[in-house]
Structure formats: structure tokens, C-alpha cells
Amino acid sequence: AQDPVQSFTFAGLIPSPVGLIDKVAKTISVDVLKGTDITKLIAVWKGSVGKVLVGGVTQTNGTTPNNFTTPLTYVFYKGTVVGDTYTVTVNVK
């Protein structure tokens, strides 16, 4: 089966951050530059997913903003079945 998340980044940031995906621990860690407003980051991901939820809210790839001041839990569906849950942490460097 394809991985639910093959890449994870945020829209509009230069340079574009690269999410480090740990498929075993089910975590995604993204470093952003100091001064980045992490209260309304818009995630962009690639993978074999159905719907994606954060806190029960459906995420639109490249559109939905989220506050990453604390780690967020992304639930990636495979069709209508709950697939993998990843914890996404943003680190300001």
C-alpha cells in the first residue's frame, strides 16, 4: 500500500520547509524560520489519502490554516476507512 503521507510542507513559505516523516513513530517534524507566523500555517501534503481531519475538522490540502503552536494530530483516511494518525510538530529555528 502507498504511504498515507509522502511529503508534508507549508504553503507560502520561502524556502519551502521539508517535513521529516517518521513512518514508524507516525510523526512529522517541520522546521520553519524564526519570525514565521505558526498560528495560521497552511499544510500541503502528498500521499494516497481520502479525507484528512485535524481535531474532527476536514482539511483542504493547501487551503485550511491551522495553529501549530502545539503539535497537531492529522488523521489520514484511506477512502472511508481511518488510516494513519500522524502527530505534526512545527519547530521555529
Buried (B, 14 or more C-beta within 10 A) or exposed (E): EEBBBEEBBBEEBEEEBEBEBEEEEBBBBBBBEEEBEBEEBBBBBEBBBEBBBBEEEEBEBEEBBBEBEEEBEBBBBBEEEEBBEBBBBBEEE
